[in-house]
Amino acid sequence: LDWVCRLPPPPPPAIVPTNDLEFDGSTYFFIGLRAGQELTFQEADSTCRESRGNLVTVETETEHTDAVQALVQRFFRENPDYSNMQFWAGYRGIDNIFVAIDGSSTEHLR
């Protein structure tokens, strides 16, 4: 008599670290990327502050395209198995409006 076994799906491959990106005197990088160990907003914010930084808030279109978007695209290019991964940024949604947690303007987001 033969039998059929079902194995769980294999774990995703390890996340490939994405190099830091320098833009306009600031350094942009990912912190705490580990599959299955996602951070809450508060944990991510706290971790950034412990590194003397803050969750990113985008102040200009150039910063968005040349820094943040470029870094995120590089991450997904190097880690295609994590195409559904989401990242925290330094904004809170209040009444369907983005509010920057550092008090910076969000006019360019509208």
Backbone atoms as SQL, in Angstrom:
CREATE TABLE atoms (id INTEGER PRIMARY KEY, chain TEXT, resi INTEGER, resn TEXT, atom TEXT, x REAL, y REAL, z REAL);
INSERT INTO atoms VALUES
  (1, 'A', 1, 'LEU', 'N', 0.840, -1.185, 0.000),
  (2, 'A', 1, 'LEU', 'CA', 0.000, 0.000, 0.000),
  (3, 'A', 1, 'LEU', 'C', 0.881, 1.243, 0.000),
  (4, 'A', 2, 'ASP', 'N', 0.548, 2.226, -0.839),
  (5, 'A', 2, 'ASP', 'CA', 1.277, 3.493, -0.887),
  (6, 'A', 2, 'ASP', 'C', 0.526, 4.540, -0.076),
  (7, 'A', 3, 'TRP', 'N', 1.149, 5.656, 0.159),
  (8, 'A', 3, 'TRP', 'CA', 0.510, 6.747, 0.888),
  (9, 'A', 3, 'TRP', 'C', 0.953, 8.083, 0.307),
  (10, 'A', 4, 'VAL', 'N', 0.218, 9.097, 0.678),
  (11, 'A', 4, 'VAL', 'CA', 0.513, 10.454, 0.227),
  (12, 'A', 4, 'VAL', 'C', 0.740, 11.318, 1.458),
  (13, 'A', 5, 'CYS', 'N', 1.833, 12.036, 1.442),
  (14, 'A', 5, 'CYS', 'CA', 2.141, 12.966, 2.538),
  (15, 'A', 5, 'CYS', 'C', 2.048, 14.395, 2.010),
  (16, 'A', 6, 'ARG', 'N', 1.653, 15.271, 2.883),
  (17, 'A', 6, 'ARG', 'CA', 1.651, 16.691, 2.536),
  (18, 'A', 6, 'ARG', 'C', 2.649, 17.392, 3.442),
  (19, 'A', 7, 'LEU', 'N', 3.600, 18.064, 2.841),
  (20, 'A', 7, 'LEU', 'CA', 4.594, 18.821, 3.584),
  (21, 'A', 7, 'LEU', 'C', 4.198, 20.289, 3.599),
  (22, 'A', 8, 'PRO', 'N', 4.531, 20.996, 4.664),
  (23, 'A', 8, 'PRO', 'CA', 4.250, 22.435, 4.665),
  (24, 'A', 8, 'PRO', 'C', 5.118, 23.117, 3.617),
  (25, 'A', 9, 'PRO', 'N', 4.703, 24.302, 3.175),
  (26, 'A', 9, 'PRO', 'CA', 5.530, 25.008, 2.192),
  (27, 'A', 9, 'PRO', 'C', 6.897, 25.316, 2.795),
  (28, 'A', 10, 'PRO', 'N', 7.921, 25.346, 1.966),
  (29, 'A', 10, 'PRO', 'CA', 9.245, 25.654, 2.498),
  (30, 'A', 10, 'PRO', 'C', 9.285, 27.092, 2.993),
  (31, 'A', 11, 'PRO', 'N', 10.146, 27.359, 3.966),
  (32, 'A', 11, 'PRO', 'CA', 10.247, 28.749, 4.441),
  (33, 'A', 11, 'PRO', 'C', 10.815, 29.630, 3.333),
  (34, 'A', 12, 'PRO', 'N', 10.471, 30.916, 3.363),
  (35, 'A', 12, 'PRO', 'CA', 11.030, 31.803, 2.337),
  (36, 'A', 12, 'PRO', 'C', 12.538, 31.909, 2.524),
  (37, 'A', 13, 'PRO', 'N', 13.247, 32.241, 1.468),
  (38, 'A', 13, 'PRO', 'CA', 14.690, 32.396, 1.594),
  (39, 'A', 13, 'PRO', 'C', 15.022, 33.574, 2.509),
  (40, 'A', 14, 'ALA', 'N', 16.238, 33.596, 3.002),
  (41, 'A', 14, 'ALA', 'CA', 16.666, 34.689, 3.874),
  (42, 'A', 14, 'ALA', 'C', 16.588, 36.017, 3.120),
  (43, 'A', 15, 'ILE', 'N', 16.283, 37.053, 3.852),
  (44, 'A', 15, 'ILE', 'CA', 16.216, 38.390, 3.253),
  (45, 'A', 15, 'ILE', 'C', 17.635, 38.855, 2.935),
  (46, 'A', 16, 'VAL', 'N', 17.822, 39.338, 1.728),
  (47, 'A', 16, 'VAL', 'CA', 19.109, 39.886, 1.326),
  (48, 'A', 16, 'VAL', 'C', 19.186, 41.319, 1.844),
  (49, 'A', 17, 'PRO', 'N', 20.190, 41.634, 2.665),
  (50, 'A', 17, 'PRO', 'CA', 20.289, 43.014, 3.156),
  (51, 'A', 17, 'PRO', 'C', 20.437, 43.995, 2.000),
  (52, 'A', 18, 'THR', 'N', 19.762, 45.106, 2.106),
  (53, 'A', 18, 'THR', 'CA', 19.845, 46.162, 1.105),
  (54, 'A', 18, 'THR', 'C', 20.803, 47.226, 1.626),
  (55, 'A', 19, 'ASN', 'N', 21.760, 47.607, 0.809),
  (56, 'A', 19, 'ASN', 'CA', 22.732, 48.609, 1.224),
  (57, 'A', 19, 'ASN', 'C', 22.060, 49.939, 1.522),
  (58, 'A', 20, 'ASP', 'N', 22.676, 50.685, 2.439),
  (59, 'A', 20, 'ASP', 'CA', 22.186, 52.018, 2.753),
  (60, 'A', 20, 'ASP', 'C', 22.208, 52.887, 1.499),
  (61, 'A', 21, 'LEU', 'N', 21.383, 53.910, 1.496),
  (62, 'A', 21, 'LEU', 'CA', 21.338, 54.850, 0.384),
  (63, 'A', 21, 'LEU', 'C', 21.572, 56.244, 0.945),
  (64, 'A', 22, 'GLU', 'N', 22.507, 56.969, 0.375),
  (65, 'A', 22, 'GLU', 'CA', 22.795, 58.338, 0.785),
  (66, 'A', 22, 'GLU', 'C', 22.040, 59.298, -0.126),
  (67, 'A', 23, 'PHE', 'N', 21.405, 60.295, 0.476),
  (68, 'A', 23, 'PHE', 'CA', 20.695, 61.299, -0.312),
  (69, 'A', 23, 'PHE', 'C', 20.672, 62.610, 0.458),
  (70, 'A', 24, 'ASP', 'N', 21.181, 63.655, -0.149),
  (71, 'A', 24, 'ASP', 'CA', 21.095, 65.011, 0.394),
  (72, 'A', 24, 'ASP', 'C', 21.561, 65.084, 1.851),
  (73, 'A', 25, 'GLY', 'N', 22.661, 64.392, 2.159),
  (74, 'A', 25, 'GLY', 'CA', 23.244, 64.453, 3.497),
  (75, 'A', 25, 'GLY', 'C', 22.636, 63.496, 4.512),
  (76, 'A', 26, 'SER', 'N', 21.619, 62.757, 4.131),
  (77, 'A', 26, 'SER', 'CA', 20.988, 61.791, 5.043),
  (78, 'A', 26, 'SER', 'C', 21.222, 60.372, 4.537),
  (79, 'A', 27, 'THR', 'N', 21.130, 59.423, 5.446),
  (80, 'A', 27, 'THR', 'CA', 21.271, 58.011, 5.110),
  (81, 'A', 27, 'THR', 'C', 19.921, 57.339, 5.290),
  (82, 'A', 28, 'TYR', 'N', 19.522, 56.575, 4.290),
  (83, 'A', 28, 'TYR', 'CA', 18.262, 55.837, 4.321),
  (84, 'A', 28, 'TYR', 'C', 18.590, 54.354, 4.368),
  (85, 'A', 29, 'PHE', 'N', 17.922, 53.617, 5.257),
  (86, 'A', 29, 'PHE', 'CA', 18.174, 52.181, 5.353),
  (87, 'A', 29, 'PHE', 'C', 17.005, 51.497, 6.035),
  (88, 'A', 30, 'PHE', 'N', 16.965, 50.183, 5.873),
  (89, 'A', 30, 'PHE', 'CA', 15.937, 49.373, 6.525),
  (90, 'A', 30, 'PHE', 'C', 16.482, 48.849, 7.837),
  (91, 'A', 31, 'ILE', 'N', 15.628, 48.780, 8.847),
  (92, 'A', 31, 'ILE', 'CA', 15.996, 48.221, 10.150),
  (93, 'A', 31, 'ILE', 'C', 15.046, 47.075, 10.465),
  (94, 'A', 32, 'GLY', 'N', 15.575, 46.018, 11.030),
  (95, 'A', 32, 'GLY', 'CA', 14.755, 44.954, 11.587),
  (96, 'A', 32, 'GLY', 'C', 14.000, 44.110, 10.600),
  (97, 'A', 33, 'LEU', 'N', 14.515, 43.939, 9.391),
  (98, 'A', 33, 'LEU', 'CA', 13.817, 43.116, 8.421),
  (99, 'A', 33, 'LEU', 'C', 14.107, 41.642, 8.678),
  (100, 'A', 34, 'ARG', 'N', 13.144, 40.970, 9.258),
  (101, 'A', 34, 'ARG', 'CA', 13.244, 39.537, 9.477),
  (102, 'A', 34, 'ARG', 'C', 11.877, 38.933, 9.204),
  (103, 'A', 35, 'ALA', 'N', 11.846, 37.966, 8.336),
  (104, 'A', 35, 'ALA', 'CA', 10.566, 37.332, 7.996),
  (105, 'A', 35, 'ALA', 'C', 9.919, 36.774, 9.256),
  (106, 'A', 36, 'GLY', 'N', 8.638, 37.062, 9.414),
  (107, 'A', 36, 'GLY', 'CA', 7.894, 36.545, 10.556),
  (108, 'A', 36, 'GLY', 'C', 8.121, 37.306, 11.842),
  (109, 'A', 37, 'GLN', 'N', 8.925, 38.353, 11.812),
  (110, 'A', 37, 'GLN', 'CA', 9.201, 39.133, 13.019),
  (111, 'A', 37, 'GLN', 'C', 8.908, 40.607, 12.760),
  (112, 'A', 38, 'GLU', 'N', 7.737, 40.866, 12.202),
  (113, 'A', 38, 'GLU', 'CA', 7.374, 42.221, 11.866),
  (114, 'A', 38, 'GLU', 'C', 7.218, 43.062, 13.127),
  (115, 'A', 39, 'LEU', 'N', 7.584, 44.327, 13.025),
  (116, 'A', 39, 'LEU', 'CA', 7.483, 45.248, 14.142),
  (117, 'A', 39, 'LEU', 'C', 6.176, 46.029, 14.060),
  (118, 'A', 40, 'THR', 'N', 5.664, 46.425, 15.213),
  (119, 'A', 40, 'THR', 'CA', 4.532, 47.343, 15.232),
  (120, 'A', 40, 'THR', 'C', 5.048, 48.732, 14.866),
  (121, 'A', 41, 'PHE', 'N', 4.136, 49.658, 14.612),
  (122, 'A', 41, 'PHE', 'CA', 4.536, 51.033, 14.312),
  (123, 'A', 41, 'PHE', 'C', 5.374, 51.591, 15.453),
  (124, 'A', 42, 'GLN', 'N', 4.919, 51.395, 16.682),
  (125, 'A', 42, 'GLN', 'CA', 5.625, 51.933, 17.838),
  (126, 'A', 42, 'GLN', 'C', 7.018, 51.309, 17.971),
  (127, 'A', 43, 'GLU', 'N', 7.134, 49.996, 17.731),
  (128, 'A', 43, 'GLU', 'CA', 8.435, 49.331, 17.804),
  (129, 'A', 43, 'GLU', 'C', 9.380, 49.846, 16.718),
  (130, 'A', 44, 'ALA', 'N', 8.852, 50.031, 15.514),
  (131, 'A', 44, 'ALA', 'CA', 9.686, 50.538, 14.418),
  (132, 'A', 44, 'ALA', 'C', 10.153, 51.959, 14.719),
  (133, 'A', 45, 'ASP', 'N', 9.255, 52.805, 15.204),
  (134, 'A', 45, 'ASP', 'CA', 9.601, 54.180, 15.545),
  (135, 'A', 45, 'ASP', 'C', 10.663, 54.197, 16.640),
  (136, 'A', 46, 'SER', 'N', 10.475, 53.389, 17.661),
  (137, 'A', 46, 'SER', 'CA', 11.421, 53.316, 18.777),
  (138, 'A', 46, 'SER', 'C', 12.793, 52.814, 18.318),
  (139, 'A', 47, 'THR', 'N', 12.805, 51.811, 17.451),
  (140, 'A', 47, 'THR', 'CA', 14.058, 51.263, 16.941),
  (141, 'A', 47, 'THR', 'C', 14.815, 52.316, 16.140),
  (142, 'A', 48, 'CYS', 'N', 14.110, 53.082, 15.328),
  (143, 'A', 48, 'CYS', 'CA', 14.765, 54.159, 14.571),
  (144, 'A', 48, 'CYS', 'C', 15.361, 55.198, 15.515),
  (145, 'A', 49, 'ARG', 'N', 14.601, 55.577, 16.526),
  (146, 'A', 49, 'ARG', 'CA', 15.086, 56.593, 17.471),
  (147, 'A', 49, 'ARG', 'C', 16.311, 56.101, 18.235),
  (148, 'A', 50, 'GLU', 'N', 16.344, 54.808, 18.554),
  (149, 'A', 50, 'GLU', 'CA', 17.518, 54.241, 19.224),
  (150, 'A', 50, 'GLU', 'C', 18.753, 54.325, 18.340),
  (151, 'A', 51, 'SER', 'N', 18.553, 54.381, 17.030),
  (152, 'A', 51, 'SER', 'CA', 19.652, 54.512, 16.068),
  (153, 'A', 51, 'SER', 'C', 19.919, 55.978, 15.726),
  (154, 'A', 52, 'ARG', 'N', 19.333, 56.898, 16.500),
  (155, 'A', 52, 'ARG', 'CA', 19.461, 58.344, 16.303),
  (156, 'A', 52, 'ARG', 'C', 18.812, 58.813, 15.012),
  (157, 'A', 53, 'GLY', 'N', 17.783, 58.094, 14.558),
  (158, 'A', 53, 'GLY', 'CA', 17.061, 58.463, 13.348),
  (159, 'A', 53, 'GLY', 'C', 15.584, 58.563, 13.623),
  (160, 'A', 54, 'ASN', 'N', 14.818, 58.524, 12.579),
  (161, 'A', 54, 'ASN', 'CA', 13.365, 58.522, 12.708),
  (162, 'A', 54, 'ASN', 'C', 12.770, 57.826, 11.492),
  (163, 'A', 55, 'LEU', 'N', 11.553, 57.342, 11.641),
  (164, 'A', 55, 'LEU', 'CA', 10.857, 56.781, 10.487),
  (165, 'A', 55, 'LEU', 'C', 10.792, 57.856, 9.414),
  (166, 'A', 56, 'VAL', 'N', 11.010, 57.458, 8.194),
  (167, 'A', 56, 'VAL', 'CA', 11.133, 58.429, 7.109),
  (168, 'A', 56, 'VAL', 'C', 9.844, 59.203, 6.872),
  (169, 'A', 57, 'THR', 'N', 10.008, 60.496, 6.723),
  (170, 'A', 57, 'THR', 'CA', 8.946, 61.358, 6.226),
  (171, 'A', 57, 'THR', 'C', 9.523, 62.037, 4.988),
  (172, 'A', 58, 'VAL', 'N', 8.784, 62.036, 3.919),
  (173, 'A', 58, 'VAL', 'CA', 9.269, 62.532, 2.633),
  (174, 'A', 58, 'VAL', 'C', 8.871, 63.986, 2.485),
  (175, 'A', 59, 'GLU', 'N', 9.882, 64.835, 2.309),
  (176, 'A', 59, 'GLU', 'CA', 9.610, 66.262, 2.251),
  (177, 'A', 59, 'GLU', 'C', 9.517, 66.819, 0.836),
  (178, 'A', 60, 'THR', 'N', 10.066, 66.093, -0.145),
  (179, 'A', 60, 'THR', 'CA', 10.009, 66.586, -1.532),
  (180, 'A', 60, 'THR', 'C', 9.787, 65.413, -2.477),
  (181, 'A', 61, 'GLU', 'N', 9.344, 65.717, -3.674),
  (182, 'A', 61, 'GLU', 'CA', 9.170, 64.690, -4.693),
  (183, 'A', 61, 'GLU', 'C', 10.515, 64.051, -5.049),
  (184, 'A', 62, 'THR', 'N', 11.576, 64.859, -5.076),
  (185, 'A', 62, 'THR', 'CA', 12.907, 64.338, -5.385),
  (186, 'A', 62, 'THR', 'C', 13.356, 63.352, -4.318),
  (187, 'A', 63, 'GLU', 'N', 13.118, 63.669, -3.058),
  (188, 'A', 63, 'GLU', 'CA', 13.471, 62.739, -1.982),
  (189, 'A', 63, 'GLU', 'C', 12.690, 61.438, -2.146),
  (190, 'A', 64, 'HIS', 'N', 11.428, 61.555, -2.528),
  (191, 'A', 64, 'HIS', 'CA', 10.613, 60.359, -2.715),
  (192, 'A', 64, 'HIS', 'C', 11.183, 59.474, -3.812),
  (193, 'A', 65, 'THR', 'N', 11.461, 60.043, -4.991),
  (194, 'A', 65, 'THR', 'CA', 11.897, 59.223, -6.123),
  (195, 'A', 65, 'THR', 'C', 13.357, 58.788, -5.999),
  (196, 'A', 66, 'ASP', 'N', 14.241, 59.701, -5.594),
  (197, 'A', 66, 'ASP', 'CA', 15.673, 59.400, -5.590),
  (198, 'A', 66, 'ASP', 'C', 16.143, 58.657, -4.344),
  (199, 'A', 67, 'ALA', 'N', 15.388, 58.704, -3.274),
  (200, 'A', 67, 'ALA', 'CA', 15.817, 58.040, -2.044),
  (201, 'A', 67, 'ALA', 'C', 14.875, 56.900, -1.657),
  (202, 'A', 68, 'VAL', 'N', 13.695, 57.250, -1.229),
  (203, 'A', 68, 'VAL', 'CA', 12.788, 56.241, -0.677),
  (204, 'A', 68, 'VAL', 'C', 12.351, 55.224, -1.729),
  (205, 'A', 69, 'GLN', 'N', 11.841, 55.704, -2.846),
  (206, 'A', 69, 'GLN', 'CA', 11.378, 54.786, -3.891),
  (207, 'A', 69, 'GLN', 'C', 12.536, 53.942, -4.417),
  (208, 'A', 70, 'ALA', 'N', 13.701, 54.548, -4.609),
  (209, 'A', 70, 'ALA', 'CA', 14.866, 53.805, -5.103),
  (210, 'A', 70, 'ALA', 'C', 15.275, 52.705, -4.126),
  (211, 'A', 71, 'LEU', 'N', 15.252, 53.000, -2.826),
  (212, 'A', 71, 'LEU', 'CA', 15.626, 52.010, -1.819),
  (213, 'A', 71, 'LEU', 'C', 14.621, 50.860, -1.773),
  (214, 'A', 72, 'VAL', 'N', 13.339, 51.178, -1.812),
  (215, 'A', 72, 'VAL', 'CA', 12.304, 50.148, -1.773),
  (216, 'A', 72, 'VAL', 'C', 12.365, 49.281, -3.034),
  (217, 'A', 73, 'GLN', 'N', 12.540, 49.911, -4.194),
  (218, 'A', 73, 'GLN', 'CA', 12.641, 49.133, -5.437),
  (219, 'A', 73, 'GLN', 'C', 13.857, 48.211, -5.408),
  (220, 'A', 74, 'ARG', 'N', 14.976, 48.700, -4.872),
  (221, 'A', 74, 'ARG', 'CA', 16.169, 47.861, -4.762),
  (222, 'A', 74, 'ARG', 'C', 15.898, 46.663, -3.853),
  (223, 'A', 75, 'PHE', 'N', 15.204, 46.908, -2.727),
  (224, 'A', 75, 'PHE', 'CA', 14.882, 45.812, -1.817),
  (225, 'A', 75, 'PHE', 'C', 14.079, 44.736, -2.534),
  (226, 'A', 76, 'PHE', 'N', 13.021, 45.127, -3.238),
  (227, 'A', 76, 'PHE', 'CA', 12.170, 44.140, -3.908),
  (228, 'A', 76, 'PHE', 'C', 12.877, 43.459, -5.073),
  (229, 'A', 77, 'ARG', 'N', 13.766, 44.166, -5.727),
  (230, 'A', 77, 'ARG', 'CA', 14.547, 43.548, -6.807),
  (231, 'A', 77, 'ARG', 'C', 15.471, 42.466, -6.240),
  (232, 'A', 78, 'GLU', 'N', 16.058, 42.721, -5.073),
  (233, 'A', 78, 'GLU', 'CA', 16.979, 41.773, -4.450),
  (234, 'A', 78, 'GLU', 'C', 16.253, 40.695, -3.651),
  (235, 'A', 79, 'ASN', 'N', 14.980, 40.912, -3.354),
  (236, 'A', 79, 'ASN', 'CA', 14.186, 39.981, -2.536),
  (237, 'A', 79, 'ASN', 'C', 12.824, 39.734, -3.169),
  (238, 'A', 80, 'PRO', 'N', 12.770, 39.140, -4.356),
  (239, 'A', 80, 'PRO', 'CA', 11.479, 38.978, -5.037),
  (240, 'A', 80, 'PRO', 'C', 10.481, 38.106, -4.284),
  (241, 'A', 81, 'ASP', 'N', 10.952, 37.231, -3.412),
  (242, 'A', 81, 'ASP', 'CA', 10.040, 36.377, -2.649),
  (243, 'A', 81, 'ASP', 'C', 9.285, 37.156, -1.578),
  (244, 'A', 82, 'TYR', 'N', 9.668, 38.396, -1.344),
  (245, 'A', 82, 'TYR', 'CA', 9.032, 39.206, -0.308),
  (246, 'A', 82, 'TYR', 'C', 8.226, 40.353, -0.922),
  (247, 'A', 83, 'SER', 'N', 7.637, 40.108, -2.077),
  (248, 'A', 83, 'SER', 'CA', 6.928, 41.171, -2.790),
  (249, 'A', 83, 'SER', 'C', 5.722, 41.708, -2.026),
  (250, 'A', 84, 'ASN', 'N', 5.261, 40.992, -1.016),
  (251, 'A', 84, 'ASN', 'CA', 4.113, 41.459, -0.226),
  (252, 'A', 84, 'ASN', 'C', 4.527, 42.149, 1.072),
  (253, 'A', 85, 'MET', 'N', 5.827, 42.274, 1.306),
  (254, 'A', 85, 'MET', 'CA', 6.295, 42.891, 2.547),
  (255, 'A', 85, 'MET', 'C', 5.916, 44.368, 2.562),
  (256, 'A', 86, 'GLN', 'N', 5.542, 44.846, 3.714),
  (257, 'A', 86, 'GLN', 'CA', 5.170, 46.243, 3.879),
  (258, 'A', 86, 'GLN', 'C', 6.138, 46.888, 4.863),
  (259, 'A', 87, 'PHE', 'N', 6.269, 48.216, 4.756),
  (260, 'A', 87, 'PHE', 'CA', 7.216, 48.950, 5.582),
  (261, 'A', 87, 'PHE', 'C', 6.514, 50.108, 6.275),
  (262, 'A', 88, 'TRP', 'N', 6.977, 50.410, 7.465),
  (263, 'A', 88, 'TRP', 'CA', 6.447, 51.570, 8.170),
  (264, 'A', 88, 'TRP', 'C', 7.144, 52.825, 7.680),
  (265, 'A', 89, 'ALA', 'N', 6.425, 53.917, 7.611),
  (266, 'A', 89, 'ALA', 'CA', 6.970, 55.240, 7.345),
  (267, 'A', 89, 'ALA', 'C', 6.472, 56.159, 8.450),
  (268, 'A', 90, 'GLY', 'N', 6.988, 57.350, 8.495),
  (269, 'A', 90, 'GLY', 'CA', 6.682, 58.260, 9.600),
  (270, 'A', 90, 'GLY', 'C', 5.413, 59.064, 9.445),
  (271, 'A', 91, 'TYR', 'N', 4.321, 58.382, 9.130),
  (272, 'A', 91, 'TYR', 'CA', 3.027, 59.049, 8.967),
  (273, 'A', 91, 'TYR', 'C', 1.942, 58.286, 9.713),
  (274, 'A', 92, 'ARG', 'N', 0.953, 59.017, 10.150),
  (275, 'A', 92, 'ARG', 'CA', -0.247, 58.439, 10.742),
  (276, 'A', 92, 'ARG', 'C', -1.439, 58.918, 9.932),
  (277, 'A', 93, 'GLY', 'N', -2.385, 58.037, 9.725),
  (278, 'A', 93, 'GLY', 'CA', -3.602, 58.426, 9.039),
  (279, 'A', 93, 'GLY', 'C', -4.622, 58.930, 10.042),
  (280, 'A', 94, 'ILE', 'N', -5.031, 60.171, 9.905),
  (281, 'A', 94, 'ILE', 'CA', -6.041, 60.751, 10.788),
  (282, 'A', 94, 'ILE', 'C', -7.121, 61.343, 9.894),
  (283, 'A', 95, 'ASP', 'N', -8.333, 60.797, 9.997),
  (284, 'A', 95, 'ASP', 'CA', -9.457, 61.254, 9.166),
  (285, 'A', 95, 'ASP', 'C', -9.082, 61.282, 7.682),
  (286, 'A', 96, 'ASN', 'N', -8.465, 60.198, 7.209),
  (287, 'A', 96, 'ASN', 'CA', -8.060, 60.050, 5.804),
  (288, 'A', 96, 'ASN', 'C', -7.042, 61.084, 5.342),
  (289, 'A', 97, 'ILE', 'N', -6.300, 61.662, 6.273),
  (290, 'A', 97, 'ILE', 'CA', -5.240, 62.620, 5.958),
  (291, 'A', 97, 'ILE', 'C', -3.954, 62.101, 6.592),
  (292, 'A', 98, 'PHE', 'N', -2.853, 62.146, 5.828),
  (293, 'A', 98, 'PHE', 'CA', -1.562, 61.749, 6.384),
  (294, 'A', 98, 'PHE', 'C', -1.001, 62.878, 7.230),
  (295, 'A', 99, 'VAL', 'N', -0.572, 62.533, 8.443),
  (296, 'A', 99, 'VAL', 'CA', 0.051, 63.489, 9.350),
  (297, 'A', 99, 'VAL', 'C', 1.434, 62.956, 9.678),
  (298, 'A', 100, 'ALA', 'N', 2.474, 63.767, 9.444),
  (299, 'A', 100, 'ALA', 'CA', 3.850, 63.355, 9.727),
  (300, 'A', 100, 'ALA', 'C', 4.081, 63.353, 11.231),
  (301, 'A', 101, 'ILE', 'N', 4.698, 62.285, 11.727),
  (302, 'A', 101, 'ILE', 'CA', 4.922, 62.186, 13.169),
  (303, 'A', 101, 'ILE', 'C', 6.012, 63.135, 13.652),
  (304, 'A', 102, 'ASP', 'N', 6.822, 63.667, 12.723),
  (305, 'A', 102, 'ASP', 'CA', 7.868, 64.614, 13.118),
  (306, 'A', 102, 'ASP', 'C', 7.432, 66.068, 12.935),
  (307, 'A', 103, 'GLY', 'N', 6.183, 66.283, 12.565),
  (308, 'A', 103, 'GLY', 'CA', 5.660, 67.632, 12.400),
  (309, 'A', 103, 'GLY', 'C', 5.957, 68.277, 11.063),
  (310, 'A', 104, 'SER', 'N', 6.653, 67.567, 10.156),
  (311, 'A', 104, 'SER', 'CA', 6.973, 68.160, 8.852),
  (312, 'A', 104, 'SER', 'C', 5.719, 68.276, 7.990),
  (313, 'A', 105, 'SER', 'N', 5.809, 69.132, 6.999),
  (314, 'A', 105, 'SER', 'CA', 4.686, 69.397, 6.112),
  (315, 'A', 105, 'SER', 'C', 4.343, 68.171, 5.283),
  (316, 'A', 106, 'THR', 'N', 3.067, 68.000, 5.026),
  (317, 'A', 106, 'THR', 'CA', 2.619, 66.927, 4.131),
  (318, 'A', 106, 'THR', 'C', 1.878, 67.485, 2.920),
  (319, 'A', 107, 'GLU', 'N', 2.053, 68.771, 2.651),
  (320, 'A', 107, 'GLU', 'CA', 1.375, 69.413, 1.517),
  (321, 'A', 107, 'GLU', 'C', 1.664, 68.701, 0.202),
  (322, 'A', 108, 'HIS', 'N', 2.893, 68.239, 0.009),
  (323, 'A', 108, 'HIS', 'CA', 3.290, 67.596, -1.236),
  (324, 'A', 108, 'HIS', 'C', 2.645, 66.223, -1.423),
  (325, 'A', 109, 'LEU', 'N', 2.020, 65.684, -0.372),
  (326, 'A', 109, 'LEU', 'CA', 1.363, 64.371, -0.467),
  (327, 'A', 109, 'LEU', 'C', -0.055, 64.469, -0.995),
  (328, 'A', 110, 'ARG', 'N', -0.583, 65.650, -1.113),
  (329, 'A', 110, 'ARG', 'CA', -1.990, 65.811, -1.519),
  (330, 'A', 110, 'ARG', 'C', -2.145, 65.841, -3.000);
